[in-house]
Amino acid sequence: MLARKSIIPEEFGLPGLASRLPRKPVFRDRVNKARFIAKNGSCNLAHKNIREQGRFLQDVFTTLVDLKWRFTLVIFTTTFVSSWLLFAMSWWLVAFAHGDMDPARKNETHCVTDVESFISAFLFSIEVQVTIGFGGRMITEHCLAAITVLILQNIVGLIINAVMLGCIFMKTAQSNRRAETLIFSRHAVIAVRNNRLCFMIRIGDLRKSMIIGATVRLQVVRKTTTPEGEIIPIHQIDVQTESALASNSLFLLAPLIICHVIDKNSPLYDLSAMELQCSDLEVIVILEGVVETTGITTQARTSYVSEEIQWGHRFVPIVTEEEGVYSVDYSKFGNTVKVSTPSCSARELDEKPYILIQTLQKSELSHQNSLRKRNSMRRNNSMRKGGGGGSGSGGSLRRNNSGLVPPKVQFFTPAEGGQSLNAVT
C-alpha cells in the first residue's frame, strides 16, 4: 500500500522550514583536562618507570634537599646514631685489646679511663663526637690506637655536621619559601585596552623587601597535532608581554597589571569568547627575580585555564593616595568589573574595525546615561532635603508639580480625500 500523500507541500512542512532556518555554530563541551601547573605553582606531573635510580645517589646533597622534612630528619638521626654506635664499638675494642676491662689491671695505665663496658664506650663516643667532655672519661698518651680513633671520629663528626647544617640551611632558604608572598589574581581578564584586545593578569608582592630584576613570562600550553599527524600533548608557546617587548625588568613596588596584546603573533588571536570557553588551553605565568635580602633567585608560578579567564572584565584600581602616602587595598586585589568588550576574536576585530568603534560608542552612551541618572538622583535628594516646613515645602511641591503638567496633545483627522490634515487640540 502506498503512503498517503500530504496536502501540505514538503517545503512548507516543519522539516523543510527547520532546514531553512540559519543554524548557530555548535561548540562541543570542553573535556575536563588535567592542568599542567596548579594554582599554587606545583607541577602536576608524575615520573614513572625510572630505571636508572642510581643517578639520584650521585648527587646526594640535592637529593637530601629535595626530600621532605620528615625523611631528612630520619636520615640525619639514623646517621648520627649509627656513627656513635660504630665508634662506640671501636672504643670498646681498643679498651678490650689493651686489657682495660680486666679487673686485675685496674691500677695500670689505660687507653681510655673509666671505659669498662659497651654502655660506657657508647657514652664516651657521644662525648667525643659532640665535644661535651664531662671530665670522667678521657684517653691517655700511652695508646696510639686510641689517638687514631679520636682523630677519625672528629673528622667524621665534622663532615656529618657540615652536611646537616648545609642541608638545613638550603631547605629553609629555598626560593619557593619567598614565592609564598608573591601573589597572582584568581582570574585573568580579556578586555580592550588602548583600542586593542588584551589578556591581563595582576601580580603583587606582600613583603616590603623588593624583588630585584623581576621578569614575567607567559606560556600557552595546549594539545596540538602537526600536519604530519604527530600529537604533541604539551605544546608550549611563548607569549610576549609589554614588559618583555620593552626588554626592561619590572619594578614590583606595588601590584601591577601584566598585559599581553592579542595580535597576529598571539596564540589567542583566533579565539572568540565562545571558543575560549570550549578550548583546552592553559596559560602559565612565571614570575622570576632575585630576593633583595638573601640574593637568592626565586620563582613563583601559576596558571589559568579557560574557566578562569573572564571575557569582558577589567581589574578595579586598588592603589589610592591617602594623606601623601600611596595605599594598596589587597581586599580588592582580584576584583573585576564588567566592561563593554566585543565577543569576537582579535582577527575579526582587525578585519572589521567598525565592531570595536560601535562597542566603544555604546559603552560611552551607557556611561553618559548612568552619569545623568546619578546626577538626577542627587538633585532630587538635595531638593528633598532643602524643603523645610509648611509654606516652604508647599512652594517646593508646587514648583515640582508644575513640571508634571501633561503636555498638549494634538490629534490629526484626515480631510477630504486625505490630502490635508486638520489639528484638533
C-alpha positions in Angstrom: 0.0 0.0 0.0 1.3 3.4 -0.9 1.7 6.0 1.8 -0.9 8.8 1.8 0.5 11.9 0.3 0.1 15.0 2.5 -1.9 18.0 1.3 0.8 20.5 2.5 3.8 20.6 0.3 7.0 19.3 1.7 8.9 22.6 1.5 6.3 24.2 3.8 6.3 21.4 6.4 8.2 21.5 9.7 11.3 19.6 8.4 11.5 21.9 5.4 11.1 25.1 7.4 13.6 23.9 10.0 16.2 23.3 7.4 15.9 26.8 6.1 16.5 28.5 9.4 20.1 29.7 9.9 21.9 27.4 12.4 24.2 28.8 15.0 27.6 27.2 15.3 27.5 24.3 17.8 30.5 24.1 20.1 31.4 20.9 21.9 31.6 20.9 25.7 35.1 21.3 27.0 36.5 18.0 28.2 37.9 18.2 31.7 41.6 18.3 31.2 44.3 18.0 33.9 46.1 21.3 34.3 49.9 21.3 33.9 50.6 23.8 36.7 48.4 24.1 39.8 47.2 27.4 41.2 49.8 27.2 44.0 52.6 26.7 41.4 53.3 23.0 41.9 53.8 20.9 38.7 51.1 18.3 38.1 53.5 15.8 36.7 54.3 12.2 37.8 57.6 10.5 36.9 57.1 6.8 36.3 59.2 3.8 35.3 62.6 5.4 36.0 65.1 2.6 35.6 68.3 4.4 36.5 67.6 5.2 40.1 71.3 5.4 40.9 71.6 8.8 39.3 69.9 10.3 42.3 72.6 8.9 44.6 75.3 10.6 42.5 74.0 14.0 43.8 73.3 13.1 47.4 73.2 16.7 48.6 70.5 17.8 46.1 68.6 14.6 46.9 68.6 15.4 50.6 67.4 19.0 50.0 64.6 17.8 47.7 63.4 15.3 50.3 60.6 16.1 52.7 61.4 17.3 56.2 60.4 14.0 57.9 62.6 11.9 55.7 65.5 14.3 56.1 65.3 14.2 59.9 65.0 10.4 59.9 68.1 10.2 57.7 70.2 12.5 59.9 69.1 10.9 63.2 70.0 7.5 61.8 73.3 8.8 60.6 74.3 10.2 64.0 73.2 7.2 66.0 75.0 4.8 63.5 78.2 6.8 63.8 78.0 6.8 67.6 77.4 3.1 67.7 80.2 2.4 65.2 82.8 4.4 67.2 81.5 3.0 70.5 82.4 -0.4 69.1 85.8 0.9 68.2 86.4 2.3 71.7 85.3 -0.9 73.2 87.6 -2.9 71.0 90.5 -0.6 71.9 89.8 -0.9 75.6 89.4 -4.7 75.3 92.6 -5.2 73.3 94.6 -3.1 75.7 93.2 -5.0 78.7 91.5 -2.0 80.3 88.4 -4.2 81.2 90.5 -6.7 83.2 89.9 -6.2 86.9 93.4 -7.4 87.7 94.9 -4.5 85.7 92.9 -1.8 87.4 95.9 0.1 88.8 97.8 0.0 85.4 97.7 2.7 82.7 94.6 2.6 80.4 94.0 3.7 76.9 90.6 5.2 77.9 89.8 5.8 81.6 86.5 4.6 83.0 85.5 2.6 80.0 84.5 -0.7 81.5 81.6 -1.8 79.3 79.9 -1.2 76.0 77.5 1.3 77.5 80.4 3.4 78.9 82.1 3.2 75.5 78.9 4.4 73.8 78.7 7.4 76.2 82.3 8.2 75.6 81.7 8.1 71.8 78.9 10.7 72.2 81.1 12.9 74.4 83.9 12.8 71.8 81.8 13.5 68.7 79.6 16.2 70.3 82.6 17.6 72.2 80.7 17.6 75.5 83.6 16.4 77.7 82.1 15.7 81.2 85.6 15.0 82.5 85.2 11.5 83.8 86.3 9.6 80.7 89.4 10.5 78.6 92.2 9.0 76.6 95.8 8.8 77.6 99.0 9.3 75.7 100.1 5.7 76.2 97.8 4.2 73.5 98.4 5.1 69.8 95.2 3.3 68.6 93.0 5.4 70.9 94.6 8.6 69.4 93.9 7.4 65.9 90.2 6.6 66.7 89.8 10.0 68.2 91.1 11.7 65.1 88.9 9.7 62.8 85.8 10.3 64.9 86.4 14.0 64.9 86.8 14.1 61.1 83.6 12.0 60.6 81.6 14.1 63.0 82.7 17.4 61.3 81.6 16.0 57.9 78.2 14.9 59.2 77.7 18.3 60.9 78.7 20.2 57.8 76.3 18.2 55.6 73.5 18.5 58.0 73.9 22.3 58.5 74.2 22.9 54.8 71.1 20.8 54.0 69.0 22.5 56.7 70.1 26.0 55.5 69.3 25.2 51.9 65.9 23.8 52.9 64.9 26.8 55.0 66.2 29.3 52.4 64.7 27.7 49.4 63.3 30.1 46.7 59.8 28.7 46.9 59.5 30.0 50.5 59.9 33.6 49.3 57.4 32.8 46.5 54.7 32.3 49.1 54.3 36.1 49.4 54.2 36.7 45.6 50.5 36.6 44.7 48.6 36.4 41.4 45.0 37.3 40.7 42.5 34.5 40.9 41.2 35.1 37.4 42.6 36.5 34.2 40.6 39.0 32.1 40.3 39.9 28.5 39.2 43.4 27.6 40.0 46.3 25.3 43.0 48.5 26.3 44.3 51.2 24.0 42.0 50.1 21.2 43.5 46.6 21.3 42.1 43.3 22.7 44.4 42.4 25.6 44.9 39.5 28.0 45.6 40.8 31.5 46.6 39.4 34.9 47.5 41.1 38.2 50.6 40.3 40.3 51.8 41.6 43.6 54.3 41.3 46.4 53.2 41.3 50.0 56.6 42.0 51.5 58.3 45.3 51.7 61.6 43.8 50.7 61.7 44.0 46.9 62.3 41.5 44.1 65.2 42.8 42.1 65.1 42.3 38.3 61.7 40.8 38.3 60.5 39.4 35.0 57.3 37.8 33.9 57.0 35.1 31.2 53.7 33.8 29.8 53.3 30.5 28.0 50.3 28.8 26.5 50.1 25.0 26.9 47.8 23.1 24.7 47.5 19.8 22.9 48.3 20.2 19.2 48.7 18.0 16.1 51.3 18.6 13.5 50.4 18.4 9.7 52.3 15.1 9.7 49.9 13.7 12.3 52.2 13.8 15.3 50.3 14.6 18.5 52.1 16.9 20.9 50.3 16.6 24.3 52.1 19.5 25.9 52.9 22.1 23.3 54.4 25.2 25.0 54.1 28.5 23.1 55.8 31.7 24.4 53.5 34.7 24.8 55.0 38.2 24.6 54.1 40.8 27.2 54.6 44.6 27.2 57.5 44.4 29.7 59.2 41.7 27.5 58.9 43.9 24.4 60.4 46.8 26.3 63.2 44.4 27.5 63.1 46.0 31.0 62.6 44.3 34.3 59.6 45.1 36.4 59.6 47.5 39.4 57.4 45.4 41.6 56.8 48.0 44.3 53.0 47.9 44.1 50.7 45.4 42.4 51.0 45.6 38.6 48.7 44.5 35.7 50.6 42.4 33.2 49.2 43.0 29.7 49.5 40.8 26.6 48.3 42.4 23.4 46.4 39.8 21.3 47.9 40.4 17.9 48.5 38.1 14.9 51.5 36.5 16.7 49.4 35.6 19.7 48.1 32.0 20.2 44.8 33.7 21.3 44.4 35.6 18.0 41.7 33.3 16.6 39.7 32.7 19.7 36.4 34.4 20.4 34.6 34.5 23.7 32.6 31.4 22.9 35.5 29.4 21.5 37.6 30.3 24.5 35.2 28.6 26.9 35.3 25.4 24.8 39.1 25.4 24.3 41.5 23.3 26.4 44.4 25.8 26.6 46.2 26.7 29.8 48.1 30.0 30.3 51.1 29.6 32.5 52.6 32.7 34.3 56.1 32.6 35.6 57.5 35.4 37.8 61.3 35.4 38.5 63.6 37.7 40.3 66.3 38.0 42.9 65.4 38.3 46.6 66.8 41.6 47.9 67.7 40.3 51.4 69.2 36.9 50.6 70.3 37.3 46.9 68.7 34.0 46.0 66.8 33.7 42.8 63.1 32.9 43.4 60.4 31.8 41.0 56.6 31.9 41.5 54.2 30.1 39.1 50.5 29.8 38.5 48.2 29.0 35.6 44.8 29.9 34.2 42.5 27.5 32.4 39.7 28.7 30.1 37.2 28.7 33.0 39.4 31.2 34.9 39.6 33.7 32.1 36.9 36.3 32.2 36.0 37.9 28.9 34.8 41.5 29.1 36.1 42.3 32.5 38.7 44.7 33.9 40.6 44.9 37.2 39.4 47.5 39.6 42.0 50.0 40.8 43.4 49.3 44.3 46.1 51.9 44.7 45.0 55.2 46.2 46.7 58.3 47.7 45.9 58.9 51.3 47.5 61.8 53.2 50.5 61.9 51.0 51.1 58.1 51.1 50.1 55.6 48.5 47.9 52.9 50.0 47.2 49.4 48.5 43.9 47.7 49.3 44.6 44.0 48.9 41.0 43.1 49.7 40.2 44.2 46.1 43.2 42.5 44.6 41.3 40.1 42.4 38.1 42.1 42.0 37.0 42.8 38.4 34.3 44.9 36.9 32.4 44.1 33.7 33.1 46.4 30.7 31.9 46.5 27.1 34.1 44.2 25.0 33.5 42.7 21.6 32.8 39.0 21.9 34.5 38.2 18.5 38.1 37.2 18.1 41.0 39.6 17.6 41.4 38.5 14.0 37.8 39.6 13.3 38.4 42.9 15.0 41.4 43.5 12.7 39.3 42.6 9.7 36.2 44.6 10.8 37.3 47.7 12.8 33.8 49.1 12.9 32.9 46.4 15.5 35.2 48.0 18.0 34.0 51.5 17.2 30.4 50.5 17.7 31.2 48.8 21.0 33.1 51.9 22.3 30.3 54.2 21.3 27.7 52.0 23.1 30.0 52.0 26.2 30.3 55.8 26.1 26.5 56.2 25.7 25.8 53.8 28.6 28.4 55.7 30.7 26.7 59.0 30.0 23.3 57.7 30.8 24.5 56.4 34.1 26.0 59.8 34.9 22.8 61.5 34.0 20.8 59.2 36.3 23.2 59.6 39.1 23.1 63.4 38.8 19.3 63.5 38.7 19.1 61.3 41.8 21.5 63.6 43.6 19.5 66.7 42.5 16.2 65.1 43.7 17.8 64.2 47.1 19.1 67.7 47.6 15.7 69.2 46.7 14.0 66.9 49.2 16.5 67.8 51.9 16.2 71.5 51.1 12.4 71.6 51.6 11.8 72.7 55.2 8.4 73.1 56.9 5.0 74.5 55.9 5.0 77.1 53.2 8.4 76.3 52.0 7.6 72.7 51.5 4.3 73.7 49.8 6.0 76.1 47.5 8.6 73.5 46.6 5.9 70.9 45.9 4.0 73.4 43.7 7.2 74.1 41.8 7.8 70.3 41.4 4.2 69.7 40.4 4.3 72.5 37.8 6.8 70.4 35.9 4.5 67.5 35.9 1.7 69.1 33.8 1.0 66.8 30.9 2.0 68.2 27.5 -0.6 69.4 25.0 -1.6 66.5 22.7 -2.7 67.1 19.1 -4.9 64.8 17.2 -5.0 64.9 13.4 -8.0 63.9 11.4 -7.9 63.2 7.7 -9.6 65.8 5.5 -11.4 65.2 2.3 -9.5 62.9 0.0 -6.8 62.5 2.6 -4.8 65.4 1.1 -4.7 67.7 4.1 -4.7 67.2 7.9 -6.5 69.5 10.5 -5.3 69.7 14.0 -7.8 69.2 16.9 -6.5 70.1 20.4 
